[in-house]
Amino acid sequence: MGTMPTRPSDMAVQTPPPLPDAIALIDEANQRSLAFGVSTDDEPDFTSLGIGHLKDSLEENRFLFQHAVPVMETLRGQIANTHSMVLLTSAQGMVLHSMGDSDFLEKASEVALVPGMDWSEKTKGTNAIGTALTAQQAITVHGDQHFMRTNHALTCSCAPILAPYGEIVGALDVTGDHRSYHQHTLALVRMSAQMIENHMFASSFPKAVRLHFHARPEFLGTLVEGIAAFTPEGRFLSANRSAQFQLGMSFGALQAHTFSSLFNLPMSALFELFAGSAATPHQLCLHNGVSVWCRTEVKPASPWATPIVSPLADAGAPPVRIAPVPKGQLSSLQYLDTGDAQLSAIIAKLRKVVDRDIPVMILGETGTGKDLLAQAMHNDSVRARQPFVAVNCASIPDTLIEAELFGYEEGAFTGARKKGASGKILQAHGGTLFLDEIGDMPKHLQARLLRVLQERKVSPLGAGKEMEVDVTVISATHKNLKELIARGDFREDLYYRLNGLVVRLPALRERSDFGAVVKKVLHALEGNAHIAIAPQVMELLQAYHWPGNVRQLHNLLRTACVMVDDDCTIRLEHLPDDFLDELRAPMHPLAMPLPAPELPLVPSVGAPPLSTDDLGEDGHSLHDVTLNAMAQMLRLHKGNVSAAAKALGVSRNTIYRKKNLLPPDLLD
């Protein structure tokens, strides 16, 4: 998504051509809106729900919330500075959580697009959230396609989220100013919703046999792989969307099957096939005769064989499993050491304090990989077989963070689940507790945390007793805690309790191992490094300043990997528009010209289409200049109209209309 202009006149606003399916969905939604009694002139309703109802809904949707927020943060990084926001809703359309650009969050509040508000079709008429949930499919609702006029300034792309057992549990939405519409937004939302589904799927069946499969081996470990869960005896438990598609059955139909009936193989044969070689794909034949490549989660036979996870597989991408190896031959910290001298020095320090009961504090800019470093320390410790529990203090609402950390007893507050819930601290007993963004912890909870760390005891909300807890603590922040202490926003005694060893991760622009990092990101995205990067693109990436660090690089390459052509090479036209716009900006610190054909006049991406009526300084009509530019772009992109249109900042229809005007000699 490109950066939104401040005025409509700053760019040519292009309404996306509606797809036939979308037209039908919106027409049906409009009919429902009328039946619900919604008026096109209705004003935003700020009274539909209260804070207490939101708290209850957050508790009811705790499982969804926990798995969605990390993915939302990744998606937010992709759309940062585009005057947009990311929203999570319940299955009924209530907004549970939102994050995004502060200026747009303020504008969204003016139309009641805030947590606690109901955005079902019954209250808001046709809109992406309500319509996606009702139609049970992803949809973009743009501008005046919204039923209520007050929402015509919005463009919203929304995808339903399915629970592990097939029912709709919520929805993920990206909403922005209607002038900042981008055709790839819905695809990103769909991908992100599928990530949430896959994360929930993995958490729901920790002891099940999970089979990962796809007709092409290079797609194992990616979002499009099928995942099916079975009991050790072979009874079917669940399957994600891709698995249902490949198996050619709905979730309900699959419930009547077993592993043997679906794969024509007894469960015992599967165990024998993957014994000792969980990372090596094998071919199996589906019940319909289609051959697929498979891998499965095989527990290590030896306590010293620990699965190593690719360090760059964060919340935005599925983890890539690497073959188990004896601990000591390839530790997780060693795997993170990719040749940068600063990072190597940090890893050397951390190795000395592993298993010494010394708290570690990791400093660094957002996106530098503080969470990956914490996970690596845990993997290298004697606690590696015990839980690693991460808490992002910035992503949990203030109203829930106390219950999230310390747990609660039944009846501790309205909406509390029966039998209560253990908090993150108790869940980490015996293992490692990672407190990410510790600088954002509310002041009133810092004293409770300090007491837990000092006395090694925790008291859940509503409980009359304390429970002993044994955890190694790692904290991280991108903020200056000493400044927070000076302002009275962070307890000094807690600070000195957490900073046994302080290390500062270098920003990506400060590292000397950029090429190695790119290779690891591509490996994490695709399961292997078969996607190449054109030299001119690599040159741009190496020179860029990367304010979002490794997370920004990961998001950019993830999008580029989706856009590549058959030659599997990332080229300039595969990079996101906002990234290219930033590189072209004359005041940008990088300030470098992008490689482009030598044209008398070539507009940048997002610029107004060339006029065929204006005159250039030499008195010649720009009509010829336009045709020359189109011809050269078509030659450059080997006749690919979409790529040429994107590079010129015009619609494909514009090129199709003018293509027959191009002299044959211009296309040679």
Legacy VTK file of the C-alpha trace (Angstrom):
# vtk DataFile Version 3.0
C-alpha trace
ASCII
DATASET POLYDATA
POINTS 668 float
0.000 0.000 0.000
1.382 3.385 -0.948
1.411 6.418 1.315
-1.918 8.218 1.243
-1.864 11.805 -0.053
-3.043 14.616 2.187
-5.548 15.852 -0.395
-7.589 14.001 -3.025
-5.971 16.122 -5.730
-2.540 14.760 -4.861
-3.163 11.588 -6.835
-5.649 10.061 -9.231
-8.103 8.151 -7.054
-8.899 4.908 -8.804
-11.908 2.923 -7.658
-11.056 -0.789 -7.853
-12.967 -2.603 -10.564
-15.480 -4.728 -8.623
-15.373 -8.457 -9.257
-18.637 -10.152 -10.241
-18.663 -12.190 -7.021
-18.091 -9.045 -4.947
-20.936 -7.228 -6.732
-23.291 -10.064 -5.900
-22.157 -10.173 -2.268
-22.597 -6.412 -1.846
-26.029 -6.467 -3.535
-27.150 -9.227 -1.158
-25.705 -7.311 1.809
-27.594 -4.174 0.776
-30.847 -6.137 0.700
-30.144 -7.471 4.200
-29.308 -3.944 5.388
-32.689 -2.690 4.228
-34.418 -5.628 5.914
-32.588 -4.819 9.181
-33.938 -1.275 9.012
-30.532 0.386 8.606
-30.716 3.779 6.878
-28.090 5.167 4.549
-28.308 8.424 6.521
-27.753 6.850 9.944
-25.125 8.554 12.104
-22.344 6.626 13.908
-23.709 4.863 16.990
-21.459 5.142 20.051
-23.924 3.608 22.499
-24.248 0.043 21.229
-21.968 -1.578 23.809
-20.119 -0.720 26.984
-16.671 -1.366 28.426
-17.969 -4.204 30.604
-19.302 -6.016 27.562
-15.937 -5.594 25.813
-14.122 -7.100 28.790
-16.454 -10.101 28.775
-15.992 -10.554 25.026
-12.209 -10.365 25.337
-12.353 -13.092 27.940
-14.641 -15.222 25.773
-12.269 -14.771 22.824
-9.024 -15.121 24.797
-7.747 -17.997 22.629
-8.339 -16.048 19.419
-6.887 -12.853 20.905
-3.654 -14.515 22.075
-2.915 -15.987 18.665
-4.118 -13.036 16.596
-2.238 -10.151 18.228
1.286 -11.207 17.114
0.048 -11.588 13.534
-1.738 -8.239 13.761
1.542 -6.623 14.801
3.261 -8.096 11.770
0.458 -6.922 9.478
0.572 -3.497 11.099
4.270 -3.298 10.218
3.417 -3.935 6.579
0.865 -1.135 6.389
2.631 1.359 8.671
2.390 5.013 7.625
-0.419 4.343 5.120
-3.210 5.962 7.186
-4.655 2.543 7.993
-5.454 0.291 10.920
-5.744 -3.429 11.694
-8.789 -4.743 13.578
-9.743 -8.024 15.212
-13.422 -8.793 15.720
-15.503 -11.493 17.331
-17.675 -13.846 15.300
-20.590 -11.496 15.991
-18.753 -8.458 14.588
-17.696 -6.725 17.818
-14.318 -4.981 17.487
-12.032 -6.606 20.081
-8.724 -4.902 19.351
-7.237 -2.365 16.961
-3.816 -0.985 16.129
-2.462 1.305 13.448
-1.426 4.827 12.545
-2.415 7.226 15.333
-3.873 9.805 12.941
-6.202 7.263 11.349
-7.159 5.682 14.683
-8.457 9.119 15.676
-10.472 9.409 12.445
-11.823 5.884 12.893
-13.103 6.793 16.352
-15.316 9.442 14.710
-17.308 6.672 12.960
-17.305 4.391 16.045
-14.707 2.022 14.561
-13.219 1.297 17.988
-13.026 -1.681 20.390
-16.370 -2.488 21.947
-18.451 -1.367 18.962
-20.684 -3.674 16.928
-19.905 -3.701 13.179
-22.332 -6.396 12.131
-24.646 -5.748 9.192
-27.545 -5.371 11.636
-26.086 -2.119 13.009
-23.809 -0.807 10.222
-25.333 -2.234 7.068
-22.998 -3.347 4.284
-19.397 -3.168 5.511
-16.391 -5.463 5.168
-16.549 -6.852 8.721
-20.253 -7.589 8.882
-20.501 -8.771 5.277
-17.428 -11.029 5.466
-18.821 -12.706 8.601
-22.288 -13.122 7.100
-21.098 -14.329 3.684
-18.322 -16.371 5.319
-15.722 -15.207 2.819
-13.137 -12.458 2.399
-14.246 -9.215 0.815
-13.180 -5.606 0.190
-15.825 -2.902 0.610
-14.601 0.334 -0.946
-15.900 3.870 -0.493
-19.547 4.253 -1.479
-20.018 0.481 -1.510
-20.633 0.947 2.243
-24.355 1.131 2.980
-24.107 4.094 5.378
-22.881 7.362 3.858
-20.860 8.181 6.963
-18.560 5.254 6.071
-17.995 6.202 2.422
-14.551 7.617 3.270
-13.323 4.125 4.222
-11.830 1.220 2.331
-12.040 -2.033 4.308
-10.664 -5.499 3.533
-11.767 -8.308 5.831
-11.362 -12.092 6.068
-13.158 -14.475 8.460
-11.021 -16.552 10.848
-11.865 -20.224 11.319
-11.321 -22.063 14.588
-9.489 -25.424 14.515
-12.823 -27.243 14.370
-14.097 -25.321 11.365
-16.478 -22.729 12.823
-16.008 -18.978 12.310
-14.474 -17.533 15.466
-13.767 -13.950 14.359
-12.479 -11.750 11.567
-9.345 -9.798 10.635
-9.761 -6.444 8.914
-7.587 -3.679 7.473
-9.351 -0.330 7.176
-7.939 2.838 5.650
-8.815 6.037 3.878
-10.651 5.260 0.611
-7.951 7.188 -1.274
-5.237 4.785 -0.106
-6.822 1.696 -1.656
-4.336 -0.971 -2.749
-5.291 -4.100 -4.670
-2.959 -6.333 -2.645
-4.450 -5.473 0.760
-7.101 -8.199 0.695
-4.456 -10.799 -0.189
-2.361 -9.730 2.818
-5.420 -9.909 5.069
-6.268 -13.401 3.808
-2.687 -14.562 4.394
-2.651 -13.084 7.884
-5.989 -14.699 8.764
-4.603 -18.028 7.616
-1.532 -17.505 9.814
-3.799 -16.985 12.812
-5.728 -20.139 11.930
-2.518 -22.162 11.629
-1.206 -20.846 14.971
-4.480 -21.761 16.696
-4.394 -25.133 14.951
-0.914 -25.944 16.307
-1.878 -24.880 19.844
-5.059 -26.943 19.829
-3.394 -30.260 19.048
-0.006 -30.263 20.822
0.009 -34.029 21.355
-1.609 -35.015 18.067
0.142 -36.349 14.976
0.207 -33.353 12.655
0.797 -34.154 9.002
1.964 -31.317 6.719
1.484 -31.943 2.998
1.366 -30.372 -0.461
1.637 -31.552 -4.058
4.857 -29.519 -4.445
7.630 -30.056 -1.875
8.800 -26.427 -2.003
5.463 -25.350 -0.499
5.947 -27.381 2.681
6.496 -24.968 5.555
4.575 -22.168 3.819
1.068 -20.840 4.323
-0.367 -22.943 1.509
0.607 -26.312 2.978
-2.163 -28.571 4.192
-2.114 -29.536 7.870
-4.188 -32.383 9.250
-4.232 -33.647 12.848
-4.834 -37.253 13.903
-4.726 -39.179 17.155
-1.810 -41.650 17.462
-4.354 -44.343 16.590
-5.267 -42.568 13.340
-8.610 -40.939 14.210
-9.187 -37.662 12.356
-9.189 -34.549 14.567
-8.988 -31.522 12.292
-7.640 -30.044 9.055
-6.852 -26.509 7.987
-8.348 -24.826 4.905
-5.570 -25.926 2.568
-5.829 -29.531 3.749
-9.590 -29.555 3.178
-9.045 -28.200 -0.348
-6.360 -30.773 -1.210
-8.363 -33.626 0.267
-11.447 -32.433 -1.608
-13.740 -32.642 1.426
-15.404 -30.291 3.850
-14.575 -30.415 7.547
-17.810 -32.271 8.256
-17.086 -34.922 5.629
-13.554 -35.465 6.916
-14.859 -36.308 10.387
-16.049 -39.648 9.048
-12.509 -40.600 7.960
-9.286 -41.882 9.484
-5.659 -41.467 8.475
-5.778 -44.855 6.738
-8.858 -44.028 4.659
-7.411 -40.658 3.591
-3.835 -41.723 2.828
-4.229 -45.450 2.083
-1.612 -46.233 4.716
-1.778 -47.565 8.295
-0.624 -45.201 11.035
2.183 -47.549 12.009
3.637 -47.260 8.501
3.686 -43.454 8.835
5.700 -43.691 12.052
8.163 -46.067 10.411
8.483 -43.828 7.358
9.406 -40.739 9.382
11.360 -42.391 12.189
14.610 -40.447 12.522
13.928 -38.279 9.457
11.174 -35.839 10.403
12.701 -33.058 8.311
12.882 -35.143 5.116
9.679 -35.013 3.030
8.227 -38.276 1.750
5.591 -38.879 -0.896
2.202 -40.316 0.004
-0.873 -40.934 -2.123
-4.206 -39.384 -1.179
-7.471 -41.316 -1.376
-8.246 -39.516 -4.648
-5.020 -40.698 -6.293
-3.155 -37.380 -5.979
0.468 -37.714 -4.883
1.605 -35.267 -2.188
4.839 -34.555 -0.335
4.526 -34.890 3.436
6.366 -34.281 6.644
5.223 -34.830 10.214
6.191 -33.680 13.699
8.312 -36.519 15.074
9.395 -36.220 18.684
13.177 -36.585 19.131
14.168 -40.031 20.321
16.971 -38.702 22.529
16.679 -35.946 25.172
19.786 -34.392 23.609
18.208 -34.076 20.174
16.424 -30.738 20.158
14.552 -29.440 17.107
16.136 -26.148 16.067
13.740 -23.542 14.717
14.853 -21.081 12.072
15.480 -17.834 13.983
13.746 -15.671 11.429
10.438 -17.513 11.487
8.523 -14.982 13.611
4.847 -14.413 14.138
4.512 -13.391 10.521
5.655 -16.716 9.061
5.344 -20.407 9.911
8.396 -21.864 11.715
10.773 -23.902 9.584
11.869 -27.121 11.263
15.481 -28.165 10.865
16.632 -31.723 11.464
17.330 -32.462 15.153
21.028 -32.477 16.001
22.936 -33.300 19.196
22.923 -30.316 21.485
26.301 -28.589 21.364
26.944 -29.234 17.679
24.574 -26.476 16.582
23.003 -24.410 19.348
20.292 -21.861 18.712
22.575 -18.992 19.687
25.156 -20.281 17.261
22.517 -20.443 14.549
21.775 -16.756 15.128
25.449 -15.870 14.696
25.564 -14.946 10.998
28.898 -13.148 10.856
28.278 -9.659 12.242
30.982 -8.725 14.769
28.596 -6.849 17.084
26.118 -9.717 17.199
28.899 -12.263 17.705
30.130 -10.322 20.760
26.592 -10.254 22.203
26.164 -13.998 21.686
29.512 -14.666 23.376
28.328 -12.735 26.456
24.983 -14.530 26.551
26.627 -17.949 26.395
28.458 -17.130 29.634
25.274 -16.381 31.593
23.085 -19.214 30.284
22.006 -21.386 33.236
23.575 -18.963 35.767
20.228 -17.567 37.041
21.204 -14.075 35.881
18.358 -11.988 34.456
18.998 -10.654 30.956
17.650 -7.435 29.470
17.727 -7.043 25.685
17.630 -3.523 24.272
17.175 -2.579 20.638
14.944 -0.929 18.105
11.616 -2.486 17.175
12.043 -5.414 14.811
15.690 -6.226 15.589
14.873 -9.754 16.803
14.856 -9.411 20.582
12.282 -12.197 20.866
14.392 -14.502 18.691
17.421 -13.944 20.889
15.399 -14.737 24.014
14.087 -17.956 22.446
17.632 -18.911 21.438
18.871 -18.483 25.025
16.077 -20.738 26.240
16.883 -23.373 23.604
20.514 -23.431 24.765
19.688 -23.757 28.464
18.969 -26.784 30.639
15.373 -25.534 30.627
14.990 -26.153 26.873
12.563 -29.035 27.477
10.413 -26.793 29.701
8.021 -23.990 28.633
9.152 -20.782 26.957
6.377 -18.274 27.678
6.453 -14.870 26.005
4.348 -11.918 27.179
4.158 -8.766 25.074
3.329 -6.104 27.652
2.418 -3.604 24.922
-0.136 -5.767 23.108
-2.358 -6.814 26.037
-5.055 -4.328 27.087
-4.478 -2.785 30.518
-7.727 -4.339 31.702
-6.453 -7.866 31.019
-2.700 -7.777 31.641
-2.993 -8.456 35.390
-5.119 -11.566 34.833
-2.881 -12.561 31.902
0.285 -12.431 33.992
-0.827 -13.649 37.409
-3.866 -15.767 36.551
-7.177 -15.799 38.416
-9.537 -18.009 40.372
-13.119 -18.799 39.399
-15.367 -15.806 40.021
-12.486 -13.350 40.415
-14.266 -10.943 38.060
-17.288 -10.779 35.761
-16.789 -13.095 32.808
-14.066 -15.165 34.443
-14.114 -18.683 33.087
-15.040 -21.624 35.267
-12.110 -23.159 37.159
-10.161 -19.932 36.603
-6.963 -19.747 34.567
-3.259 -19.993 35.286
-1.311 -16.875 34.387
1.725 -16.640 32.140
4.084 -16.638 35.119
2.797 -19.983 36.402
2.711 -21.374 32.867
6.452 -20.673 32.639
7.213 -22.643 35.835
10.399 -24.617 35.300
11.180 -22.746 32.094
11.735 -19.208 30.798
9.504 -16.135 31.105
10.126 -13.559 28.377
8.725 -10.106 29.175
8.751 -8.257 25.858
8.245 -4.469 25.795
8.642 -4.347 29.574
8.680 -0.541 29.361
4.952 -0.635 28.556
3.940 -2.516 31.697
1.393 -0.479 33.701
2.938 1.166 36.768
0.503 -0.447 39.218
1.601 -3.954 38.163
5.333 -3.328 38.383
5.322 -3.687 42.182
3.516 -7.050 41.949
5.999 -8.289 39.366
8.947 -7.182 41.493
7.563 -9.117 44.473
7.156 -12.251 42.335
10.729 -11.993 41.070
12.120 -11.458 44.574
10.082 -14.047 46.478
9.529 -16.529 43.630
5.861 -16.777 44.591
2.731 -15.719 42.729
-0.821 -15.133 43.949
-3.561 -15.378 41.256
-6.435 -12.877 41.361
-9.093 -13.995 43.826
-6.851 -16.671 45.361
-6.110 -16.730 49.059
-2.789 -18.513 48.712
0.580 -18.100 47.056
2.195 -20.609 44.726
5.908 -21.112 44.301
7.281 -20.488 40.833
10.695 -21.171 39.309
11.455 -19.163 36.174
14.400 -17.664 34.334
13.501 -14.110 33.362
14.463 -12.363 30.126
13.094 -8.896 29.403
13.273 -6.662 26.352
12.375 -3.110 25.370
12.969 -0.522 22.667
12.413 2.308 25.142
14.932 4.172 27.314
14.017 2.830 30.751
16.227 5.342 32.584
14.221 8.159 31.021
11.016 6.417 32.120
12.447 6.119 35.651
13.267 9.835 35.677
9.671 10.622 34.666
8.288 8.292 37.329
6.818 5.858 34.802
9.042 2.873 35.656
10.163 1.578 39.044
13.879 1.881 39.626
13.978 -1.174 41.891
12.336 -3.307 39.191
14.810 -2.008 36.627
17.793 -3.143 38.705
16.102 -6.482 39.372
15.788 -7.141 35.622
19.134 -5.898 34.269
21.625 -8.497 35.458
23.174 -8.466 31.977
22.148 -5.815 29.469
22.845 -6.294 25.761
21.879 -4.021 22.882
20.983 -5.601 19.552
22.311 -3.584 16.592
19.872 -2.205 14.050
19.827 -3.976 10.694
21.448 -0.964 8.997
24.383 -1.284 11.431
25.048 -4.967 10.695
27.631 -6.308 8.265
25.828 -9.615 7.569
22.907 -8.297 5.502
23.284 -10.932 2.778
23.197 -13.771 5.306
20.102 -12.292 6.974
18.306 -12.083 3.608
19.077 -15.751 2.927
17.709 -16.780 6.319
14.537 -14.735 5.794
13.940 -16.351 2.401
14.584 -19.766 3.913
12.079 -19.061 6.675
9.483 -17.909 4.145
9.796 -20.678 1.599
11.394 -23.645 3.328
14.416 -23.315 1.043
16.321 -20.529 -0.676
15.087 -21.209 -4.222
13.881 -17.621 -4.714
16.600 -15.337 -6.067
16.972 -11.561 -5.861
17.956 -9.522 -8.915
21.313 -7.700 -8.431
19.791 -4.219 -8.813
17.184 -5.057 -6.142
19.840 -6.435 -3.778
21.793 -3.216 -4.252
18.751 -1.171 -3.204
18.039 -3.396 -0.201
21.620 -3.140 1.049
21.612 0.657 0.790
18.227 1.159 2.487
18.149 2.321 6.137
15.516 -0.220 7.375
13.719 1.677 10.144
11.661 -1.469 10.861
14.787 -3.668 10.902
14.540 -7.446 10.359
10.754 -7.434 10.783
10.398 -4.864 7.992
12.773 -6.858 5.765
10.770 -10.022 6.486
7.469 -8.333 5.594
8.860 -6.830 2.394
10.343 -10.121 1.195
7.195 -12.022 2.132
5.144 -9.766 -0.139
7.772 -9.915 -2.889
7.815 -13.741 -2.775
4.081 -13.764 -3.432
4.502 -11.440 -6.427
7.386 -13.204 -8.220
6.932 -14.649 -11.701
7.804 -18.103 -13.007
11.551 -17.426 -12.929
11.346 -17.133 -9.092
13.411 -13.934 -9.082
12.488 -10.847 -7.074
12.698 -7.823 -9.353
11.985 -4.132 -8.889
8.317 -4.444 -9.894
7.744 -7.048 -7.175
8.592 -4.647 -4.340
5.711 -2.916 -2.480
4.645 0.473 -3.827
5.184 2.335 -0.563
8.777 1.088 -0.414
9.429 2.289 -3.975
7.732 5.611 -3.249
10.002 6.125 -0.268
13.093 5.441 -2.356
11.934 7.907 -5.004
11.177 10.711 -2.509
13.736 13.503 -3.076
13.919 14.326 0.657
14.399 10.716 1.699
17.766 10.104 3.422
18.517 7.364 0.892
17.753 9.725 -1.995
18.704 7.330 -4.762
17.261 7.095 -8.285
15.660 3.772 -9.072
16.875 1.839 -12.096
14.537 2.730 -14.949
14.581 3.069 -18.728
15.752 6.404 -20.101
12.448 8.096 -20.893
11.649 11.759 -21.558
9.031 11.524 -18.821
8.106 8.510 -16.694
5.701 9.032 -13.799
6.378 7.360 -10.463
4.108 4.747 -8.929
0.999 6.416 -7.581
1.439 9.593 -9.652
-1.458 10.991 -11.729
-1.718 9.340 -15.153
0.012 11.160 -17.987
-2.228 13.633 -19.762
-2.471 13.328 -23.515
-3.581 16.926 -23.889
-0.838 18.916 -22.150
2.187 20.285 -23.947
5.783 19.821 -22.900
8.326 22.609 -22.580
9.508 22.030 -26.147
5.978 22.575 -27.453
5.419 18.919 -28.367
2.301 17.098 -27.228
2.823 14.666 -24.384
0.751 12.161 -26.357
3.874 10.865 -28.101
5.822 10.864 -24.861
3.083 8.781 -23.250
3.096 6.219 -26.052
6.889 6.009 -25.950
6.831 5.480 -22.192
4.230 2.723 -22.504
6.123 1.017 -25.301
9.408 1.059 -23.414
7.789 -0.238 -20.231
6.073 -3.053 -22.150
9.434 -4.007 -23.711
11.139 -3.818 -20.308
8.507 -6.104 -18.763
8.357 -8.437 -21.780
4.761 -7.546 -22.633
3.449 -7.918 -19.067
0.699 -5.281 -19.036
0.142 -5.456 -15.259
3.817 -4.864 -14.476
4.075 -2.037 -17.014
0.949 -0.355 -15.656
2.247 -0.607 -12.091
5.591 0.949 -13.050
3.879 3.808 -14.918
1.274 4.473 -12.250
-1.685 3.931 -14.569
-4.416 1.316 -14.744
-4.161 -1.739 -16.962
-7.214 -0.504 -18.875
-5.302 2.648 -19.850
-2.572 0.561 -21.479
-5.078 -1.767 -23.142
-6.917 1.251 -24.599
-3.747 2.822 -25.998
-1.892 -0.337 -26.978
-3.435 -0.393 -30.449
-2.120 3.148 -30.990
1.481 2.050 -30.519
3.467 1.891 -33.792
4.879 -1.609 -34.377
8.433 -0.251 -34.466
8.066 1.002 -30.868
7.318 -2.506 -29.619
10.271 -4.166 -31.358
LINES 1 669
668 0 1 2 3 4 5 6 7 8 9 10 11 12 13 14 15 16 17 18 19 20 21 22 23 24 25 26 27 28 29 30 31 32 33 34 35 36 37 38 39 40 41 42 43 44 45 46 47 48 49 50 51 52 53 54 55 56 57 58 59 60 61 62 63 64 65 66 67 68 69 70 71 72 73 74 75 76 77 78 79 80 81 82 83 84 85 86 87 88 89 90 91 92 93 94 95 96 97 98 99 100 101 102 103 104 105 106 107 108 109 110 111 112 113 114 115 116 117 118 119 120 121 122 123 124 125 126 127 128 129 130 131 132 133 134 135 136 137 138 139 140 141 142 143 144 145 146 147 148 149 150 151 152 153 154 155 156 157 158 159 160 161 162 163 164 165 166 167 168 169 170 171 172 173 174 175 176 177 178 179 180 181 182 183 184 185 186 187 188 189 190 191 192 193 194 195 196 197 198 199 200 201 202 203 204 205 206 207 208 209 210 211 212 213 214 215 216 217 218 219 220 221 222 223 224 225 226 227 228 229 230 231 232 233 234 235 236 237 238 239 240 241 242 243 244 245 246 247 248 249 250 251 252 253 254 255 256 257 258 259 260 261 262 263 264 265 266 267 268 269 270 271 272 273 274 275 276 277 278 279 280 281 282 283 284 285 286 287 288 289 290 291 292 293 294 295 296 297 298 299 300 301 302 303 304 305 306 307 308 309 310 311 312 313 314 315 316 317 318 319 320 321 322 323 324 325 326 327 328 329 330 331 332 333 334 335 336 337 338 339 340 341 342 343 344 345 346 347 348 349 350 351 352 353 354 355 356 357 358 359 360 361 362 363 364 365 366 367 368 369 370 371 372 373 374 375 376 377 378 379 380 381 382 383 384 385 386 387 388 389 390 391 392 393 394 395 396 397 398 399 400 401 402 403 404 405 406 407 408 409 410 411 412 413 414 415 416 417 418 419 420 421 422 423 424 425 426 427 428 429 430 431 432 433 434 435 436 437 438 439 440 441 442 443 444 445 446 447 448 449 450 451 452 453 454 455 456 457 458 459 460 461 462 463 464 465 466 467 468 469 470 471 472 473 474 475 476 477 478 479 480 481 482 483 484 485 486 487 488 489 490 491 492 493 494 495 496 497 498 499 500 501 502 503 504 505 506 507 508 509 510 511 512 513 514 515 516 517 518 519 520 521 522 523 524 525 526 527 528 529 530 531 532 533 534 535 536 537 538 539 540 541 542 543 544 545 546 547 548 549 550 551 552 553 554 555 556 557 558 559 560 561 562 563 564 565 566 567 568 569 570 571 572 573 574 575 576 577 578 579 580 581 582 583 584 585 586 587 588 589 590 591 592 593 594 595 596 597 598 599 600 601 602 603 604 605 606 607 608 609 610 611 612 613 614 615 616 617 618 619 620 621 622 623 624 625 626 627 628 629 630 631 632 633 634 635 636 637 638 639 640 641 642 643 644 645 646 647 648 649 650 651 652 653 654 655 656 657 658 659 660 661 662 663 664 665 666 667
